[in-house]
Amino acid sequence: MSQHAVNGDSSCGKVLTLDNMNPNVKRVEYAVRGPIVLRAMQLEKELKEGAKKPFNEVIRANIGDAQAMGQKPITFFRQARLFLFDFYTVVLTQVMALCSYPELLEDDKFPDDAKQRARRILKACGGSSIGAYSASQGIECIRQDVSRYIEKRDGFASNPDNIYLSTGASDAIVTILKLLVAGEGSNRTGVLISIPQYPLYSATLADLGAVQVNYYLNEDSCWSLDIPELKRAVTEARQHCNPRVLCIINPGNPTGQVQSKECIKNVIRFAKEERLFLMADEVYQDNVYRDNEFHSFKKVLFEMGSEFSSTVELASFHSTSKCYMGECGFRGGYVEVINLDPGVKAQLTKLVSVRLCAPVPGQALLDLVVNPPQPDEPSHATFMKERTTVLANLAEKAKLTEEIFNTVPGIKCNPVQGAMYTFPQIKLPQKAINKAKEAGQEPDMYYCMRLLEEEGICLVPGSGFGQRKGTFHFRMTILPPTEKLKIVLKKISDFHVRFTKEFSE
């Protein structure tokens, strides 16, 4: 046998081919950046090259990237500020610039609280530089600040040693799932995820070779989480795997619901009864609108008393990418682990050490999120004004989106209680469903692709997140500026009427 045949496909001489690569990777799908987004990128390129289209720009309403949608960064974090003196405009930046270029610490145009935080962060870095590696678990003083933030939020103690800083929340979620996935065949770990779900979960489970166990949110009750549905999912899953993990996204992505405290209590009771490890994805915790209120799983767990707080295993996640910050590119995040077996915790520490450390600039930014300007500090007034404005604008856009969509025949939109997305149900004529099947596409993918080609609006079809059989949806972010959002909503509304008419005649 030739060396080529031993190493790979002899017909092409490649060591790595589609036939012999990791089969789990081929099963990974990530709709948020899937085929429709690739086509949107092609359309953008065609427009730049002068191609004539029915639209002048592609509006990407497919992903929760706040600053790409025009949201301005919070000044205290890093936004460029303009100061005039002599005949020059000098662009100065705040804490992140001070950390990146410490010589600016001598410049009197920066507020003292920004300088104080920058000095504290730099002092904790090797060589007083954010270009140095940090401890694998994260910079100690930042983990201490995260713990204080959690204590202030929940009213219960937090141990910095239970905090792991990460490359966004996604990195931490994948790491915790790696610890949990084990077994073979019918003993393989089953992970309960909500449907609709954020594709990070299904993609990671495919990559790890775990068993995805679906539980359906109740669309008719504003995407609520029902315990009988969880029980159904677990009972059926035990016929073919070992369900050990329950993942919750609250506030919800893509569905925008906010779970009540009573619902969270019921979920915790269920997890204890069924011996499930809880993973609480809480990255949208500041994105709560109207009369809804965010309750962290940790807070509710500890309010339920030692019967639960000393036994239920919980990992909760947060990120700098969402809420009012929108600092997606810095990739800052953390996980707090509760009641983790000491031996497993040692393995977690070992696992995070393999990737050396989370990006130090992201860690520094996270510190500013959990340790924002205080009332007696010079940056506080500006910070609070900007934070309040961002969240108020999102609340306004959440209401606007629901109201406009619900005026369109064939679109049903639940209230956007939190997060930064809407997931409306769309009624599609049977002729359109048949047409999609002929094209080898899911009906809502066909719908969204037509919308992109005709209106330049990039959405994600509901089939990329999961949905009940026979229903169709799309996910859209509410992040565009209000005036542009009105244009997006009008274009989608007009398209839906036109699309429905085309396939109903």
C-alpha positions as CSV (number, residue, x, y, z in Angstrom):
1,M,0.0,0.0,0.0
2,S,1.3,3.4,-0.9
3,Q,2.1,6.1,1.7
4,H,-0.6,8.3,0.2
5,A,-3.2,5.5,0.7
6,V,-2.1,5.1,4.3
7,N,-2.3,8.8,5.1
8,G,-5.4,9.7,3.2
9,D,-7.3,9.7,0.0
10,S,-4.9,8.4,-2.7
11,S,-7.0,9.8,-5.5
12,C,-6.1,13.4,-4.6
13,G,-3.1,13.0,-2.4
14,K,-4.6,14.8,0.5
15,V,-4.0,13.6,4.1
16,L,-7.2,15.3,5.2
17,T,-10.4,14.9,3.2
18,L,-14.1,15.2,3.7
19,D,-14.2,11.4,4.0
20,N,-11.7,11.1,6.8
21,M,-12.1,14.3,8.7
22,N,-13.7,14.6,12.1
23,P,-17.4,13.6,11.4
24,N,-18.6,15.7,14.3
25,V,-17.4,18.9,12.6
26,K,-19.4,18.1,9.5
27,R,-22.5,18.0,11.6
28,V,-22.0,21.4,13.0
29,E,-24.4,24.1,11.8
30,Y,-24.5,27.8,12.8
31,A,-27.4,29.5,11.1
32,V,-26.5,33.0,12.4
33,R,-23.5,33.1,10.1
34,G,-24.9,30.6,7.6
35,P,-25.7,30.6,3.8
36,I,-27.9,33.6,3.9
37,V,-25.2,35.7,5.5
38,L,-22.7,34.5,2.8
39,R,-25.2,35.6,0.2
40,A,-25.6,39.0,1.9
41,M,-21.8,39.5,1.8
42,Q,-21.8,38.7,-1.9
43,L,-24.6,41.2,-2.5
44,E,-22.6,43.9,-0.6
45,K,-19.6,43.2,-2.9
46,E,-21.8,43.4,-6.0
47,L,-23.3,46.7,-4.9
48,K,-19.8,48.1,-4.4
49,E,-18.8,47.0,-7.9
50,G,-21.7,48.9,-9.3
51,A,-24.3,46.2,-9.8
52,K,-27.9,47.3,-10.0
53,K,-30.2,45.9,-7.3
54,P,-33.7,46.8,-6.1
55,F,-32.0,48.3,-3.0
56,N,-29.0,50.5,-2.2
57,E,-27.7,48.7,0.8
58,V,-27.8,45.4,2.6
59,I,-29.1,45.8,6.1
60,R,-27.8,42.9,8.3
61,A,-30.5,42.4,10.9
62,N,-29.3,38.8,11.5
63,I,-27.0,39.2,14.4
64,G,-26.8,41.0,17.8
65,D,-23.8,43.1,16.9
66,A,-24.7,46.4,18.5
67,Q,-21.9,48.6,17.3
68,A,-22.1,47.2,13.7
69,M,-25.7,48.5,13.8
70,G,-24.6,52.0,14.8
71,Q,-24.8,51.9,18.6
72,K,-22.1,54.2,20.0
73,P,-19.6,52.7,22.6
74,I,-20.0,53.9,26.2
75,T,-17.5,56.8,26.7
76,F,-16.1,55.5,29.9
77,F,-15.2,52.2,28.3
78,R,-13.4,53.3,25.2
79,Q,-15.2,55.8,23.0
80,A,-13.1,58.4,21.3
81,R,-13.7,61.9,22.7
82,L,-12.8,65.2,21.0
83,F,-11.0,68.0,22.8
84,L,-10.1,71.3,21.1
85,F,-7.0,73.3,21.9
86,D,-4.6,75.4,19.9
87,F,-5.7,74.7,16.3
88,Y,-5.8,70.9,16.5
89,T,-8.5,68.3,17.3
90,V,-6.9,65.7,19.5
91,V,-8.6,62.4,19.7
92,L,-8.3,60.9,23.2
93,T,-9.7,57.7,24.5
94,Q,-10.7,56.6,27.9
95,V,-9.7,53.6,30.0
96,M,-8.9,51.1,27.3
97,A,-6.7,53.6,25.6
98,L,-4.9,54.3,28.9
99,C,-4.3,50.6,29.3
100,S,-3.1,50.2,25.7
101,Y,-0.9,53.3,25.8
102,P,0.0,54.0,29.5
103,E,2.0,57.2,28.6
104,L,-1.5,58.8,28.3
105,L,-1.8,58.5,32.1
106,E,0.2,61.7,32.4
107,D,-2.3,63.6,30.2
108,D,-4.6,65.8,32.3
109,K,-7.5,65.5,29.8
110,F,-8.5,62.1,31.2
111,P,-10.8,61.9,34.3
112,D,-9.2,60.7,37.4
113,D,-11.5,57.7,37.8
114,A,-10.5,56.4,34.4
115,K,-6.8,56.8,35.3
116,Q,-7.3,55.1,38.6
117,R,-8.9,52.0,37.0
118,A,-6.3,51.8,34.2
119,R,-3.5,51.9,36.8
120,R,-5.1,49.2,38.8
121,I,-5.6,46.9,35.8
122,L,-2.0,47.6,34.5
123,K,-0.5,46.9,37.9
124,A,-2.2,43.4,37.9
125,C,-0.7,42.6,34.4
126,G,2.7,41.1,33.9
127,G,5.2,43.8,33.1
128,S,2.3,46.3,33.6
129,S,1.2,45.6,30.1
130,I,-2.1,44.2,28.6
131,G,0.1,42.6,26.0
132,A,1.2,40.0,28.6
133,Y,-0.4,36.7,29.4
134,S,-2.6,36.7,32.5
135,A,-3.3,33.8,34.9
136,S,-5.4,31.2,33.1
137,Q,-8.4,31.7,35.3
138,G,-8.2,35.5,34.8
139,I,-6.6,38.5,36.4
140,E,-7.2,38.2,40.2
141,C,-8.4,41.7,40.9
142,I,-10.8,41.5,38.0
143,R,-12.2,38.2,39.3
144,Q,-12.6,40.0,42.7
145,D,-14.6,42.8,41.0
146,V,-16.8,40.3,39.2
147,S,-17.6,38.7,42.6
148,R,-18.4,42.0,44.1
149,Y,-20.7,42.8,41.1
150,I,-22.5,39.4,41.6
151,E,-22.9,40.1,45.4
152,K,-24.4,43.5,44.7
153,R,-26.7,42.1,42.1
154,D,-27.9,39.1,44.1
155,G,-27.4,39.9,47.7
156,F,-25.4,36.7,48.3
157,A,-21.7,36.0,48.7
158,S,-19.6,35.2,45.7
159,N,-16.1,33.6,45.8
160,P,-13.6,35.0,43.3
161,D,-12.1,31.5,43.1
162,N,-15.4,30.3,41.5
163,I,-15.0,32.9,38.7
164,Y,-13.4,32.1,35.4
165,L,-12.8,34.8,32.9
166,S,-13.4,33.8,29.3
167,T,-13.3,34.8,25.6
168,G,-16.9,36.0,25.7
169,A,-19.6,33.8,27.3
170,S,-19.4,31.4,24.3
171,D,-16.0,30.2,25.3
172,A,-17.0,29.5,28.8
173,I,-20.2,27.7,27.7
174,V,-18.2,25.4,25.4
175,T,-15.7,24.7,28.2
176,I,-18.3,23.7,30.8
177,L,-20.0,21.5,28.2
178,K,-16.7,19.8,27.6
179,L,-16.6,18.8,31.2
180,L,-20.1,17.4,31.1
181,V,-20.0,15.3,28.0
182,A,-19.1,11.7,28.6
183,G,-20.2,8.1,28.0
184,E,-21.0,6.0,25.0
185,G,-24.1,4.8,23.3
186,S,-27.2,5.0,25.5
187,N,-25.1,6.3,28.3
188,R,-23.9,9.3,26.3
189,T,-24.6,12.7,27.9
190,G,-27.8,14.3,26.9
191,V,-28.1,18.1,27.1
192,L,-31.5,19.7,27.3
193,I,-31.7,22.9,25.2
194,S,-34.7,25.1,24.5
195,I,-36.3,25.2,21.1
196,P,-36.0,27.7,19.6
197,Q,-32.4,27.8,20.7
198,Y,-29.2,29.8,20.1
199,P,-27.2,27.7,17.6
200,L,-24.0,27.9,19.7
201,Y,-25.6,25.1,21.7
202,S,-26.6,22.7,18.9
203,A,-23.3,23.4,17.2
204,T,-21.2,22.6,20.3
205,L,-23.2,19.5,21.1
206,A,-22.6,18.2,17.5
207,D,-18.9,19.0,17.8
208,L,-18.6,17.2,21.1
209,G,-20.7,14.3,20.0
210,A,-23.2,14.8,22.8
211,V,-27.0,14.1,22.5
212,Q,-29.2,17.2,21.9
213,V,-32.4,16.9,23.9
214,N,-35.0,19.4,22.8
215,Y,-37.6,21.0,25.0
216,Y,-40.1,23.4,23.4
217,L,-40.9,26.9,24.7
218,N,-44.6,27.8,24.8
219,E,-45.1,30.3,22.0
220,D,-48.7,30.8,22.9
221,S,-47.7,31.9,26.3
222,C,-45.0,34.4,25.3
223,W,-42.3,31.7,25.0
224,S,-42.7,30.6,28.6
225,L,-40.9,27.5,30.0
226,D,-43.3,24.8,31.1
227,I,-42.2,22.1,33.6
228,P,-44.4,19.4,32.0
229,E,-42.5,19.9,28.8
230,L,-39.2,19.6,30.5
231,K,-40.4,16.3,32.1
232,R,-41.5,15.0,28.7
233,A,-38.1,15.8,27.2
234,V,-36.2,14.1,30.1
235,T,-38.4,11.0,30.2
236,E,-38.1,10.4,26.4
237,A,-34.4,11.2,26.4
238,R,-33.7,8.5,29.0
239,Q,-34.7,5.9,26.4
240,H,-31.6,6.6,24.4
241,C,-29.1,8.7,26.4
242,N,-28.2,10.0,29.9
243,P,-29.7,13.5,30.3
244,R,-27.4,15.3,32.7
245,V,-27.5,19.0,31.7
246,L,-30.3,21.6,31.4
247,C,-29.4,24.8,29.5
248,I,-31.5,28.0,30.0
249,I,-31.2,31.3,28.1
250,N,-32.8,34.1,30.1
251,P,-33.6,36.7,28.8
252,G,-34.2,34.6,25.7
253,N,-32.4,34.3,22.4
254,P,-33.9,34.2,19.8
255,T,-37.3,34.6,21.5
256,G,-36.9,37.6,23.7
257,Q,-38.8,36.3,26.7
258,V,-37.9,37.0,30.4
259,Q,-38.7,34.1,32.8
260,S,-40.4,34.9,36.0
261,K,-39.0,34.2,39.4
262,E,-41.6,31.5,40.0
263,C,-40.6,29.8,36.7
264,I,-37.0,29.9,37.7
265,K,-37.8,28.3,41.1
266,N,-39.7,25.5,39.3
267,V,-36.8,24.9,37.0
268,I,-34.4,24.7,40.0
269,R,-36.7,22.2,41.7
270,F,-36.9,20.2,38.6
271,A,-33.1,20.1,38.2
272,K,-32.7,18.9,41.7
273,E,-35.3,16.2,41.4
274,E,-33.9,15.0,38.1
275,R,-30.2,15.4,39.0
276,L,-29.4,17.9,36.3
277,F,-26.5,20.3,36.0
278,L,-27.9,23.8,35.4
279,M,-26.3,26.1,32.8
280,A,-27.8,29.7,32.9
281,D,-26.9,31.8,29.9
282,E,-27.7,35.3,31.3
283,V,-25.8,37.6,28.9
284,Y,-28.9,39.8,28.3
285,Q,-29.5,40.5,31.9
286,D,-29.7,44.3,31.5
287,N,-31.9,44.0,28.4
288,V,-35.2,43.8,30.1
289,Y,-38.1,46.0,29.0
290,R,-41.6,47.1,30.2
291,D,-42.6,45.7,33.5
292,N,-40.4,42.6,33.4
293,E,-37.6,42.0,35.9
294,F,-34.5,39.9,35.5
295,H,-33.8,37.4,38.3
296,S,-30.5,35.5,38.2
297,F,-30.5,31.8,38.7
298,K,-28.0,32.1,41.5
299,K,-30.1,34.6,43.4
300,V,-33.2,32.5,43.2
301,L,-31.2,29.4,44.0
302,F,-29.9,30.9,47.2
303,E,-33.3,32.4,48.2
304,M,-34.7,28.9,48.1
305,G,-32.5,27.9,51.1
306,S,-29.7,25.4,51.8
307,E,-31.7,22.4,50.5
308,F,-31.1,23.8,47.1
309,S,-28.2,26.3,47.4
310,S,-25.8,23.6,48.8
311,T,-26.7,20.9,46.3
312,V,-27.8,22.1,42.9
313,E,-24.8,22.5,40.5
314,L,-25.0,25.7,38.5
315,A,-22.8,27.5,36.0
316,S,-24.0,31.0,35.1
317,F,-22.5,33.2,32.2
318,H,-22.2,36.8,31.4
319,S,-20.5,38.8,28.6
320,T,-19.4,42.3,27.5
321,S,-21.0,41.8,24.1
322,K,-24.7,42.5,24.9
323,C,-26.8,44.6,27.3
324,Y,-25.9,48.3,27.0
325,M,-22.3,47.7,26.2
326,G,-22.3,46.0,22.8
327,E,-18.6,45.4,23.0
328,C,-18.6,42.2,20.9
329,G,-15.1,42.5,19.5
330,F,-13.4,42.6,22.8
331,R,-14.5,39.1,23.6
332,G,-14.9,39.5,27.4
333,G,-16.9,37.2,29.6
334,Y,-17.1,35.1,32.7
335,V,-18.6,32.0,34.2
336,E,-19.4,31.5,37.9
337,V,-19.6,27.9,39.1
338,I,-21.6,26.9,42.1
339,N,-21.4,23.6,44.0
340,L,-18.8,22.1,41.5
341,D,-17.1,19.0,42.8
342,P,-13.5,20.1,43.9
343,G,-11.9,17.5,41.7
344,V,-13.9,18.6,38.7
345,K,-13.0,22.2,39.5
346,A,-9.4,21.3,39.4
347,Q,-10.0,19.8,36.0
348,L,-11.7,22.9,34.8
349,T,-8.7,25.0,35.9
350,K,-6.5,22.6,34.0
351,L,-8.7,22.9,30.9
352,V,-8.7,26.7,30.8
353,S,-4.9,26.7,31.2
354,V,-4.6,24.9,27.9
355,R,-5.7,28.0,26.0
356,L,-3.4,30.1,28.2
357,C,-5.8,32.9,29.1
358,A,-8.7,34.9,27.8
359,P,-7.8,38.1,25.9
360,V,-6.4,40.6,28.4
361,P,-8.1,43.6,26.8
362,G,-11.4,41.8,27.0
363,Q,-10.7,41.1,30.7
364,A,-9.9,44.8,31.3
365,L,-13.2,45.8,29.6
366,L,-15.1,43.3,31.7
367,D,-13.7,44.9,34.8
368,L,-15.2,48.3,33.7
369,V,-18.6,46.6,33.1
370,V,-18.7,45.1,36.6
371,N,-17.0,48.1,38.2
372,P,-18.6,51.1,36.5
373,P,-18.2,54.7,37.6
374,Q,-19.7,55.4,41.1
375,P,-21.9,58.4,42.0
376,D,-19.0,60.3,43.6
377,E,-16.7,59.9,40.5
378,P,-16.4,62.4,37.6
379,S,-17.4,59.9,34.9
380,H,-20.6,58.8,36.6
381,A,-23.1,61.3,35.1
382,T,-22.0,60.7,31.5
383,F,-21.9,56.9,32.1
384,M,-25.4,56.8,33.5
385,K,-26.8,59.1,30.8
386,E,-25.4,56.9,28.0
387,R,-26.4,53.6,29.7
388,T,-30.0,54.8,30.3
389,T,-30.3,56.2,26.7
390,V,-29.1,52.9,25.1
391,L,-31.5,50.8,27.2
392,A,-34.4,53.2,26.7
393,N,-33.9,53.2,23.0
394,L,-33.9,49.4,22.9
395,A,-37.1,49.3,24.9
396,E,-38.7,51.7,22.5
397,K,-37.6,49.6,19.5
398,A,-38.8,46.4,21.1
399,K,-42.3,47.9,21.4
400,L,-42.2,49.4,17.9
401,T,-41.2,46.0,16.4
402,E,-44.0,44.2,18.1
403,E,-46.6,46.8,17.2
404,I,-45.7,47.0,13.5
405,F,-45.4,43.3,12.9
406,N,-48.8,42.6,14.5
407,T,-50.5,44.9,12.0
408,V,-49.4,42.7,9.1
409,P,-51.7,39.8,8.1
410,G,-49.9,36.6,8.4
411,I,-47.2,37.8,11.0
412,K,-47.7,37.1,14.7
413,C,-45.2,38.7,17.0
414,N,-44.9,38.1,20.8
415,P,-43.9,40.9,23.0
416,V,-40.2,41.5,23.1
417,Q,-39.7,41.4,26.9
418,G,-35.9,41.3,26.8
419,A,-32.7,40.7,24.9
420,M,-32.4,42.3,21.5
421,Y,-34.3,40.1,19.0
422,T,-37.8,39.3,17.8
423,F,-38.9,35.8,16.6
424,P,-42.2,36.3,14.9
425,Q,-44.2,33.5,13.4
426,I,-45.0,33.8,9.7
427,K,-47.9,32.1,7.8
428,L,-46.7,30.8,4.5
429,P,-49.0,29.7,1.6
430,Q,-48.9,26.0,0.7
431,K,-47.7,27.0,-2.8
432,A,-44.7,28.8,-1.3
433,I,-43.9,25.7,0.9
434,N,-44.0,23.5,-2.2
435,K,-41.8,26.0,-4.1
436,A,-39.2,25.9,-1.3
437,K,-39.2,22.1,-1.3
438,E,-38.6,22.1,-5.1
439,A,-35.6,24.3,-4.5
440,G,-34.3,22.0,-1.7
441,Q,-34.8,24.6,1.0
442,E,-36.7,25.0,4.2
443,P,-39.7,27.2,3.6
444,D,-38.6,30.0,5.9
445,M,-35.1,29.9,4.4
446,Y,-36.7,30.4,0.9
447,Y,-38.7,33.2,2.4
448,C,-35.7,34.9,3.9
449,M,-33.6,34.4,0.8
450,R,-36.3,36.0,-1.3
451,L,-36.4,38.9,1.2
452,L,-32.7,39.4,0.9
453,E,-32.7,39.4,-2.9
454,E,-35.6,41.7,-3.2
455,E,-35.3,44.1,-0.3
456,G,-31.7,43.8,0.9
457,I,-32.7,42.7,4.4
458,C,-30.7,39.9,6.0
459,L,-32.6,37.8,8.6
460,V,-32.1,34.3,9.9
461,P,-34.8,31.7,9.2
462,G,-36.4,30.1,12.2
463,S,-35.4,26.7,11.0
464,G,-31.8,27.6,12.0
465,F,-32.9,27.9,15.6
466,G,-35.5,25.1,15.7
467,Q,-39.3,25.5,15.8
468,R,-42.3,23.3,16.2
469,K,-43.2,21.3,13.1
470,G,-45.5,23.1,10.7
471,T,-44.5,26.6,12.0
472,F,-42.2,29.1,10.4
473,H,-40.4,32.0,11.9
474,F,-37.5,34.4,11.4
475,R,-35.1,36.1,13.9
476,M,-34.5,39.8,13.5
477,T,-32.4,42.0,15.8
478,I,-34.0,45.2,17.0
479,L,-30.6,47.0,17.1
480,P,-30.7,49.2,14.0
481,P,-31.2,52.9,14.8
482,T,-34.9,53.8,15.2
483,E,-35.3,55.4,11.8
484,K,-33.5,52.6,10.0
485,L,-35.5,50.0,12.0
486,K,-38.7,51.6,10.8
487,I,-37.4,51.2,7.2
488,V,-36.6,47.5,7.9
489,L,-40.0,46.8,9.4
490,K,-41.7,48.5,6.5
491,K,-39.7,46.6,3.9
492,I,-40.4,43.3,5.7
493,S,-44.1,44.1,6.0
494,D,-44.5,45.0,2.4
495,F,-42.5,42.0,1.3
496,H,-44.7,39.7,3.4
497,V,-47.9,41.0,1.8
498,R,-46.4,40.8,-1.7
499,F,-45.0,37.3,-1.1
500,T,-48.3,36.0,0.3
501,K,-50.2,37.4,-2.6
502,E,-47.8,35.9,-5.1
503,F,-48.3,32.4,-3.8
504,S,-52.0,32.6,-3.0
505,E,-53.2,33.3,-6.5
